[in-house]
Amino acid sequence: MTNDWKGAAGRDLMSLGGRLADLVRGEGSHVWDDEGTRYLDFLGGIAVNSLGHAHPAFVDAVTRQAGVLSHVSNYFASPQQLELAARLKRLAGTGDEGRVFLANSGTEANETALKLARLHGGKTGATRILCLEGAFHGRSMGALSLTPKAAYQDPFGPLLPGIATVPRTIDGLEAAFAEGDVAAIFIEPIQGEAGVVELPDGFLARARELTSHHGSLLILDEVQTGSGRTGEWFAFQREGVVPDAVTFAKGVAGGFPLGGLITFGAASELFYPGTHNSTFGGNPLASAVGNAVLGHIEEAHLLDNVTARGAQLRDGVANMPLVTGTRGAGLLVGITLAAPVASQVAAEALSRGLIVNAPTADVIRVAPAYTIGDPEVAEFLKLFGEALAAVAENEKNEIPA
Ligand SMILES: *Cc1c(COP(=O)(O)O)cnc(C)c1O
């Protein structure tokens, strides 16, 4: 990568910190920088590139639909949009009553869900909305208000009123509902940005019982865990829980901007014409890509691969230096380390041609394409093992203070 590029990026792009390489090309699970260096991409654009890079199904859908019809106003529906809505309802298992709203990102999906919560509260009189400790729901003012992290929130107050943070324990959940007045709770079935943190056993089921009992909405943020990432279409399907609404985005169109909200049952009747919309959301081009990506995942039985490769990765890293355990499901894997050296591990990996990330000081996250096979897994295990060994060696040589 040339310094010119990096200098221009720092000057021209807002709030860009710590960029490491200018990537110019991708194919399958590999990307190349502007100097021709090849990297194994096991971050997948942060759980976005579900079919990897430049997959024929993706390229074909973009080029074909762009040549037919890219965008129409939302005074009109399109066959692509209707097909995608029907597909999402089927995959989520909403039955006939389900409805779908299409947007362009995870944040917008959660903003839509927040407005759903307000509409519901308007009917029931409940004013509080709950989010969980460690949650990440996005960075617009509404979604940020549901993202209780000081570094993200503090420069931007005042935030939305009426939002309370609940500890990730069943006791904490019960206490929050005991206070009453809950319009909705937002939950990520696995908290990706917090470091691939799983909820305690039975947490989602208890949240379902409490929301049903109190007449509150159970809203699941599956922006990261949905679209097949965990080996099910949606992570809630692993728990046998049916939410009132679920948001999705990242992997759904494999790198084309698309997100949205799926509602179940009575929650499908809350929005009415005039209450919400998006100019770009669900246009024929984005919808065609969503159909192609989800369709390919289905036809190629990639969810089975997600489950099998996830297990292979977890087994493969289990006995590596510094590794204390693994978390997550399918191909959303958090690798916990014995010391707060995750950013060093990510840097050592990058210098060996492997892209992973460090969502927290002692966790490495990998979220590769659903299409990975034995060669990609073997390459990952080799490079990741070398990166860990290098950091472990540095740690050993450090003289304790
Ligand atoms: C990434 C993410 C978001 C935000 O999605 P954007 O597409 O970046 O707006 C929201 N919630 C979760 C769980 C996410 O992982």
The ligand as a Gaussian input file, in Angstrom:
#p B3LYP/6-31G(d) Opt

LIG

0 1
 C      -23.446000      -4.240000      12.573000
 C      -24.596000      -4.260000      13.517000
 C      -25.542000      -3.231000      13.528000
 C      -25.417000      -2.009000      12.646000
 O      -25.564000      -2.341000      11.318000
 P      -25.080000      -1.317000      10.164000
 O      -25.379000      -2.041000       8.902000
 O      -23.636000      -1.032000      10.410000
 O      -25.908000      -0.093000      10.295000
 C      -26.626000      -3.352000      14.384000
 N      -26.754000      -4.414000      15.187000
 C      -25.875000      -5.429000      15.205000
 C      -26.104000      -6.597000      16.088000
 C      -24.755000      -5.380000      14.380000
 O      -23.840000      -6.365000      14.410000

